[in-house]
Amino acid sequence: MPIQIVMDRSGDRRHPFNSDDAQELAKAEQRFYELTNAGFTPAVRTGPGQISQLRSFDPTAEETVFFPRLVGG
């Protein structure tokens, strides 16, 4: 089952979804674009110790991790 993992200050939130369910898939796609519009960077694992940044929603990705924007200060 695919999962979206959102990293934040409190740790992470996990959002599994069924890619065969149209409603869950639509909700996952909406979450993807809401997070990227809020400044999160989405990435998928491409191999052992390797990741690749996503530019658009990929419903076939087993695990998408969203990293927050770095804030300096």
Biopython code that builds the backbone (N, CA, C, O; Angstrom):
import numpy as np
from Bio.PDB.StructureBuilder import StructureBuilder

atoms = [
    (1, "MET", "N", (0.853, -1.170, 0.000)),
    (1, "MET", "CA", (0.000, 0.000, 0.000)),
    (1, "MET", "C", (0.904, 1.240, 0.000)),
    (1, "MET", "O", (1.796, 1.344, 0.842)),
    (2, "PRO", "N", (0.693, 2.160, -0.909)),
    (2, "PRO", "CA", (1.485, 3.387, -0.948)),
    (2, "PRO", "C", (1.273, 4.226, 0.312)),
    (2, "PRO", "O", (0.225, 4.168, 0.954)),
    (3, "ILE", "N", (2.290, 4.999, 0.640)),
    (3, "ILE", "CA", (2.206, 5.841, 1.827)),
    (3, "ILE", "C", (2.890, 7.180, 1.553)),
    (3, "ILE", "O", (3.897, 7.252, 0.848)),
    (4, "GLN", "N", (2.316, 8.236, 2.130)),
    (4, "GLN", "CA", (2.933, 9.559, 2.084)),
    (4, "GLN", "C", (3.383, 9.879, 3.510)),
    (4, "GLN", "O", (2.598, 9.806, 4.455)),
    (5, "ILE", "N", (4.668, 10.235, 3.643)),
    (5, "ILE", "CA", (5.238, 10.543, 4.954)),
    (5, "ILE", "C", (5.603, 12.016, 4.975)),
    (5, "ILE", "O", (6.394, 12.483, 4.156)),
    (6, "VAL", "N", (5.023, 12.740, 5.917)),
    (6, "VAL", "CA", (5.245, 14.182, 6.019)),
    (6, "VAL", "C", (6.118, 14.447, 7.243)),
    (6, "VAL", "O", (5.697, 14.229, 8.378)),
    (7, "MET", "N", (7.334, 14.919, 6.997)),
    (7, "MET", "CA", (8.259, 15.255, 8.078)),
    (7, "MET", "C", (7.940, 16.660, 8.574)),
    (7, "MET", "O", (7.705, 17.568, 7.777)),
    (8, "ASP", "N", (7.932, 16.838, 9.905)),
    (8, "ASP", "CA", (7.723, 18.162, 10.472)),
    (8, "ASP", "C", (8.433, 18.254, 11.815)),
    (8, "ASP", "O", (9.160, 17.339, 12.202)),
    (9, "ARG", "N", (8.229, 19.336, 12.512)),
    (9, "ARG", "CA", (8.945, 19.572, 13.773)),
    (9, "ARG", "C", (8.638, 18.529, 14.834)),
    (9, "ARG", "O", (9.465, 18.281, 15.711)),
    (10, "SER", "N", (7.482, 17.925, 14.771)),
    (10, "SER", "CA", (7.086, 16.955, 15.788)),
    (10, "SER", "C", (7.464, 15.524, 15.411)),
    (10, "SER", "O", (7.193, 14.597, 16.173)),
    (11, "GLY", "N", (8.075, 15.335, 14.268)),
    (11, "GLY", "CA", (8.441, 13.990, 13.818)),
    (11, "GLY", "C", (7.926, 13.755, 12.419)),
    (11, "GLY", "O", (8.385, 14.377, 11.462)),
    (12, "ASP", "N", (6.964, 12.848, 12.306)),
    (12, "ASP", "CA", (6.376, 12.608, 10.995)),
    (12, "ASP", "C", (4.926, 12.181, 11.128)),
    (12, "ASP", "O", (4.496, 11.660, 12.157)),
    (13, "ARG", "N", (4.186, 12.418, 10.054)),
    (13, "ARG", "CA", (2.799, 11.947, 9.941)),
    (13, "ARG", "C", (2.759, 11.013, 8.755)),
    (13, "ARG", "O", (3.363, 11.302, 7.721)),
    (14, "ARG", "N", (2.067, 9.908, 8.880)),
    (14, "ARG", "CA", (1.986, 8.911, 7.810)),
    (14, "ARG", "C", (0.555, 8.826, 7.284)),
    (14, "ARG", "O", (-0.412, 8.744, 8.040)),
    (15, "HIS", "N", (0.465, 8.848, 5.954)),
    (15, "HIS", "CA", (-0.837, 8.819, 5.297)),
    (15, "HIS", "C", (-0.852, 7.690, 4.261)),
    (15, "HIS", "O", (-0.533, 7.918, 3.094)),
    (16, "PRO", "N", (-1.223, 6.466, 4.684)),
    (16, "PRO", "CA", (-1.341, 5.384, 3.698)),
    (16, "PRO", "C", (-2.600, 5.583, 2.866)),
    (16, "PRO", "O", (-3.580, 6.164, 3.332)),
    (17, "PHE", "N", (-2.564, 5.095, 1.633)),
    (17, "PHE", "CA", (-3.756, 5.183, 0.788)),
    (17, "PHE", "C", (-3.792, 4.000, -0.167)),
    (17, "PHE", "O", (-2.761, 3.424, -0.513)),
    (18, "ASN", "N", (-4.991, 3.656, -0.578)),
    (18, "ASN", "CA", (-5.210, 2.561, -1.512)),
    (18, "ASN", "C", (-5.262, 3.150, -2.921)),
    (18, "ASN", "O", (-6.186, 3.893, -3.249)),
    (19, "SER", "N", (-4.287, 2.825, -3.739)),
    (19, "SER", "CA", (-4.229, 3.409, -5.091)),
    (19, "SER", "C", (-5.312, 2.846, -6.009)),
    (19, "SER", "O", (-5.507, 3.354, -7.113)),
    (20, "ASP", "N", (-6.019, 1.801, -5.567)),
    (20, "ASP", "CA", (-7.124, 1.250, -6.359)),
    (20, "ASP", "C", (-8.458, 1.926, -6.037)),
    (20, "ASP", "O", (-9.453, 1.709, -6.729)),
    (21, "ASP", "N", (-8.473, 2.745, -4.982)),
    (21, "ASP", "CA", (-9.682, 3.447, -4.558)),
    (21, "ASP", "C", (-9.611, 4.877, -5.085)),
    (21, "ASP", "O", (-8.726, 5.637, -4.691)),
    (22, "ALA", "N", (-10.518, 5.243, -5.957)),
    (22, "ALA", "CA", (-10.493, 6.557, -6.615)),
    (22, "ALA", "C", (-10.553, 7.707, -5.613)),
    (22, "ALA", "O", (-9.871, 8.714, -5.799)),
    (23, "GLN", "N", (-11.355, 7.578, -4.556)),
    (23, "GLN", "CA", (-11.471, 8.648, -3.565)),
    (23, "GLN", "C", (-10.178, 8.820, -2.774)),
    (23, "GLN", "O", (-9.732, 9.945, -2.550)),
    (24, "GLU", "N", (-9.576, 7.707, -2.350)),
    (24, "GLU", "CA", (-8.322, 7.782, -1.604)),
    (24, "GLU", "C", (-7.198, 8.317, -2.489)),
    (24, "GLU", "O", (-6.351, 9.084, -2.032)),
    (25, "LEU", "N", (-7.197, 7.913, -3.736)),
    (25, "LEU", "CA", (-6.181, 8.384, -4.678)),
    (25, "LEU", "C", (-6.312, 9.894, -4.894)),
    (25, "LEU", "O", (-5.309, 10.607, -4.931)),
    (26, "ALA", "N", (-7.535, 10.372, -5.036)),
    (26, "ALA", "CA", (-7.770, 11.806, -5.219)),
    (26, "ALA", "C", (-7.341, 12.590, -3.973)),
    (26, "ALA", "O", (-6.781, 13.680, -4.085)),
    (27, "LYS", "N", (-7.604, 12.037, -2.800)),
    (27, "LYS", "CA", (-7.212, 12.696, -1.555)),
    (27, "LYS", "C", (-5.685, 12.749, -1.436)),
    (27, "LYS", "O", (-5.135, 13.760, -1.001)),
    (28, "ALA", "N", (-5.003, 11.670, -1.819)),
    (28, "ALA", "CA", (-3.534, 11.637, -1.778)),
    (28, "ALA", "C", (-2.949, 12.636, -2.767)),
    (28, "ALA", "O", (-1.958, 13.300, -2.464)),
    (29, "GLU", "N", (-3.551, 12.748, -3.943)),
    (29, "GLU", "CA", (-3.063, 13.709, -4.933)),
    (29, "GLU", "C", (-3.272, 15.143, -4.426)),
    (29, "GLU", "O", (-2.396, 15.994, -4.581)),
    (30, "GLN", "N", (-4.416, 15.399, -3.831)),
    (30, "GLN", "CA", (-4.698, 16.720, -3.274)),
    (30, "GLN", "C", (-3.688, 17.050, -2.177)),
    (30, "GLN", "O", (-3.162, 18.162, -2.133)),
    (31, "ARG", "N", (-3.411, 16.080, -1.282)),
    (31, "ARG", "CA", (-2.433, 16.286, -0.216)),
    (31, "ARG", "C", (-1.057, 16.596, -0.812)),
    (31, "ARG", "O", (-0.350, 17.471, -0.311)),
    (32, "PHE", "N", (-0.672, 15.884, -1.883)),
    (32, "PHE", "CA", (0.611, 16.114, -2.550)),
    (32, "PHE", "C", (0.739, 17.575, -2.966)),
    (32, "PHE", "O", (1.739, 18.224, -2.659)),
    (33, "TYR", "N", (-0.259, 18.088, -3.658)),
    (33, "TYR", "CA", (-0.182, 19.457, -4.164)),
    (33, "TYR", "C", (-0.327, 20.503, -3.060)),
    (33, "TYR", "O", (0.271, 21.576, -3.150)),
    (34, "GLU", "N", (-1.109, 20.212, -2.022)),
    (34, "GLU", "CA", (-1.201, 21.137, -0.893)),
    (34, "GLU", "C", (0.154, 21.267, -0.200)),
    (34, "GLU", "O", (0.576, 22.368, 0.153)),
    (35, "LEU", "N", (0.829, 20.135, -0.009)),
    (35, "LEU", "CA", (2.124, 20.164, 0.656)),
    (35, "LEU", "C", (3.191, 20.838, -0.199)),
    (35, "LEU", "O", (3.982, 21.629, 0.315)),
    (36, "THR", "N", (3.225, 20.538, -1.485)),
    (36, "THR", "CA", (4.231, 21.165, -2.342)),
    (36, "THR", "C", (3.968, 22.662, -2.466)),
    (36, "THR", "O", (4.917, 23.442, -2.534)),
    (37, "ASN", "N", (2.724, 23.075, -2.498)),
    (37, "ASN", "CA", (2.402, 24.506, -2.545)),
    (37, "ASN", "C", (2.768, 25.205, -1.240)),
    (37, "ASN", "O", (3.005, 26.413, -1.224)),
    (38, "ALA", "N", (2.816, 24.444, -0.143)),
    (38, "ALA", "CA", (3.194, 25.001, 1.155)),
    (38, "ALA", "C", (4.713, 24.999, 1.346)),
    (38, "ALA", "O", (5.202, 25.436, 2.389)),
    (39, "GLY", "N", (5.467, 24.511, 0.347)),
    (39, "GLY", "CA", (6.921, 24.559, 0.418)),
    (39, "GLY", "C", (7.604, 23.245, 0.724)),
    (39, "GLY", "O", (8.832, 23.209, 0.804)),
    (40, "PHE", "N", (6.865, 22.162, 0.900)),
    (40, "PHE", "CA", (7.481, 20.861, 1.154)),
    (40, "PHE", "C", (8.077, 20.309, -0.142)),
    (40, "PHE", "O", (7.555, 20.545, -1.232)),
    (41, "THR", "N", (9.180, 19.568, -0.002)),
    (41, "THR", "CA", (9.829, 18.934, -1.145)),
    (41, "THR", "C", (9.526, 17.435, -1.110)),
    (41, "THR", "O", (9.891, 16.762, -0.146)),
    (42, "PRO", "N", (8.864, 16.898, -2.141)),
    (42, "PRO", "CA", (8.559, 15.471, -2.167)),
    (42, "PRO", "C", (9.702, 14.676, -2.808)),
    (42, "PRO", "O", (10.319, 15.125, -3.774)),
    (43, "ALA", "N", (9.971, 13.498, -2.260)),
    (43, "ALA", "CA", (11.019, 12.634, -2.793)),
    (43, "ALA", "C", (10.591, 11.174, -2.675)),
    (43, "ALA", "O", (9.812, 10.805, -1.796)),
    (44, "VAL", "N", (11.122, 10.351, -3.588)),
    (44, "VAL", "CA", (10.884, 8.907, -3.551)),
    (44, "VAL", "C", (12.228, 8.189, -3.529)),
    (44, "VAL", "O", (13.229, 8.698, -4.032)),
    (45, "ARG", "N", (12.231, 7.008, -2.944)),
    (45, "ARG", "CA", (13.431, 6.189, -2.908)),
    (45, "ARG", "C", (13.588, 5.490, -4.262)),
    (45, "ARG", "O", (12.655, 4.851, -4.750)),
    (46, "THR", "N", (14.765, 5.616, -4.856)),
    (46, "THR", "CA", (15.005, 5.011, -6.171)),
    (46, "THR", "C", (15.934, 3.805, -6.083)),
    (46, "THR", "O", (16.074, 3.053, -7.048)),
    (47, "GLY", "N", (16.555, 3.627, -4.954)),
    (47, "GLY", "CA", (17.471, 2.511, -4.748)),
    (47, "GLY", "C", (18.050, 2.607, -3.353)),
    (47, "GLY", "O", (17.727, 3.536, -2.613)),
    (48, "PRO", "N", (18.898, 1.665, -2.980)),
    (48, "PRO", "CA", (19.507, 1.712, -1.648)),
    (48, "PRO", "C", (20.295, 3.010, -1.443)),
    (48, "PRO", "O", (21.281, 3.257, -2.136)),
    (49, "GLY", "N", (19.858, 3.829, -0.495)),
    (49, "GLY", "CA", (20.533, 5.072, -0.190)),
    (49, "GLY", "C", (20.376, 6.156, -1.237)),
    (49, "GLY", "O", (21.114, 7.141, -1.210)),
    (50, "GLN", "N", (19.424, 6.002, -2.170)),
    (50, "GLN", "CA", (19.224, 6.988, -3.229)),
    (50, "GLN", "C", (17.777, 7.462, -3.225)),
    (50, "GLN", "O", (16.844, 6.682, -3.032)),
    (51, "ILE", "N", (17.616, 8.785, -3.446)),
    (51, "ILE", "CA", (16.281, 9.350, -3.563)),
    (51, "ILE", "C", (16.227, 10.247, -4.787)),
    (51, "ILE", "O", (17.257, 10.678, -5.308)),
    (52, "SER", "N", (15.018, 10.520, -5.234)),
    (52, "SER", "CA", (14.805, 11.394, -6.380)),
    (52, "SER", "C", (13.648, 12.328, -6.051)),
    (52, "SER", "O", (12.622, 11.898, -5.524)),
    (53, "GLN", "N", (13.820, 13.604, -6.366)),
    (53, "GLN", "CA", (12.765, 14.580, -6.122)),
    (53, "GLN", "C", (11.650, 14.407, -7.141)),
    (53, "GLN", "O", (11.906, 14.180, -8.324)),
    (54, "LEU", "N", (10.417, 14.515, -6.675)),
    (54, "LEU", "CA", (9.253, 14.440, -7.560)),
    (54, "LEU", "C", (8.814, 15.840, -7.963)),
    (54, "LEU", "O", (8.916, 16.781, -7.176)),
    (55, "ARG", "N", (8.332, 15.971, -9.168)),
    (55, "ARG", "CA", (7.790, 17.243, -9.653)),
    (55, "ARG", "C", (6.269, 17.189, -9.763)),
    (55, "ARG", "O", (5.603, 18.224, -9.799)),
    (56, "SER", "N", (5.724, 15.966, -9.817)),
    (56, "SER", "CA", (4.274, 15.797, -9.893)),
    (56, "SER", "C", (3.888, 14.524, -9.148)),
    (56, "SER", "O", (4.737, 13.682, -8.854)),
    (57, "PHE", "N", (2.617, 14.395, -8.852)),
    (57, "PHE", "CA", (2.102, 13.256, -8.104)),
    (57, "PHE", "C", (2.330, 11.958, -8.867)),
    (57, "PHE", "O", (2.009, 11.866, -10.052)),
    (58, "ASP", "N", (2.886, 10.952, -8.185)),
    (58, "ASP", "CA", (3.118, 9.638, -8.780)),
    (58, "ASP", "C", (2.352, 8.603, -7.959)),
    (58, "ASP", "O", (2.803, 8.222, -6.879)),
    (59, "PRO", "N", (1.192, 8.138, -8.455)),
    (59, "PRO", "CA", (0.379, 7.192, -7.690)),
    (59, "PRO", "C", (1.019, 5.809, -7.564)),
    (59, "PRO", "O", (0.550, 4.991, -6.772)),
    (60, "THR", "N", (2.073, 5.532, -8.323)),
    (60, "THR", "CA", (2.735, 4.224, -8.251)),
    (60, "THR", "C", (3.887, 4.204, -7.253)),
    (60, "THR", "O", (4.436, 3.137, -6.979)),
    (61, "ALA", "N", (4.268, 5.360, -6.700)),
    (61, "ALA", "CA", (5.362, 5.421, -5.731)),
    (61, "ALA", "C", (4.935, 4.734, -4.435)),
    (61, "ALA", "O", (3.893, 5.064, -3.868)),
    (62, "GLU", "N", (5.733, 3.787, -3.973)),
    (62, "GLU", "CA", (5.398, 3.070, -2.744)),
    (62, "GLU", "C", (5.515, 3.962, -1.515)),
    (62, "GLU", "O", (4.734, 3.834, -0.573)),
    (63, "GLU", "N", (6.499, 4.873, -1.527)),
    (63, "GLU", "CA", (6.728, 5.731, -0.375)),
    (63, "GLU", "C", (7.177, 7.104, -0.861)),
    (63, "GLU", "O", (8.219, 7.230, -1.504)),
    (64, "THR", "N", (6.394, 8.125, -0.555)),
    (64, "THR", "CA", (6.760, 9.498, -0.872)),
    (64, "THR", "C", (7.001, 10.226, 0.440)),
    (64, "THR", "O", (6.137, 10.245, 1.317)),
    (65, "VAL", "N", (8.183, 10.827, 0.570)),
    (65, "VAL", "CA", (8.534, 11.558, 1.785)),
    (65, "VAL", "C", (8.536, 13.051, 1.462)),
    (65, "VAL", "O", (9.110, 13.481, 0.462)),
    (66, "PHE", "N", (7.887, 13.831, 2.322)),
    (66, "PHE", "CA", (7.819, 15.276, 2.146)),
    (66, "PHE", "C", (8.711, 15.937, 3.193)),
    (66, "PHE", "O", (8.478, 15.807, 4.394)),
    (67, "PHE", "N", (9.737, 16.651, 2.719)),
    (67, "PHE", "CA", (10.657, 17.354, 3.590)),
    (67, "PHE", "C", (10.249, 18.826, 3.681)),
    (67, "PHE", "O", (9.946, 19.440, 2.658)),
    (68, "PRO", "N", (10.235, 19.404, 4.889)),
    (68, "PRO", "CA", (9.847, 20.812, 5.009)),
    (68, "PRO", "C", (10.930, 21.737, 4.466)),
    (68, "PRO", "O", (12.100, 21.365, 4.371)),
    (69, "ARG", "N", (10.524, 22.912, 4.123)),
    (69, "ARG", "CA", (11.452, 23.950, 3.680)),
    (69, "ARG", "C", (12.366, 24.316, 4.849)),
    (69, "ARG", "O", (11.910, 24.441, 5.985)),
    (70, "LEU", "N", (13.645, 24.485, 4.566)),
    (70, "LEU", "CA", (14.583, 24.908, 5.600)),
    (70, "LEU", "C", (14.346, 26.371, 5.941)),
    (70, "LEU", "O", (14.122, 27.202, 5.061)),
    (71, "VAL", "N", (14.399, 26.666, 7.225)),
    (71, "VAL", "CA", (14.185, 28.029, 7.685)),
    (71, "VAL", "C", (15.422, 28.454, 8.459)),
    (71, "VAL", "O", (15.781, 27.833, 9.460)),
    (72, "GLY", "N", (16.062, 29.498, 8.001)),
    (72, "GLY", "CA", (17.260, 30.001, 8.676)),
    (72, "GLY", "C", (16.909, 31.053, 9.703)),
    (72, "GLY", "O", (15.782, 31.545, 9.759)),
    (73, "GLY", "N", (17.880, 31.383, 10.501)),
    (73, "GLY", "CA", (17.557, 32.426, 11.459)),
    (73, "GLY", "C", (18.653, 32.747, 12.390)),
    (73, "GLY", "O", (18.498, 33.616, 13.249)),
]
sb = StructureBuilder()
sb.init_structure("model")
sb.init_model(0)
sb.init_chain("A")
sb.init_seg("    ")
for serial, (resi, resn, name, xyz) in enumerate(atoms, 1):
    if name == "N":
        sb.init_residue(resn, " ", resi, " ")
    sb.init_atom(name, np.array(xyz, "f"), 0.0, 1.0, " ", f" {name:<3s}", serial, name[0])
structure = sb.get_structure()
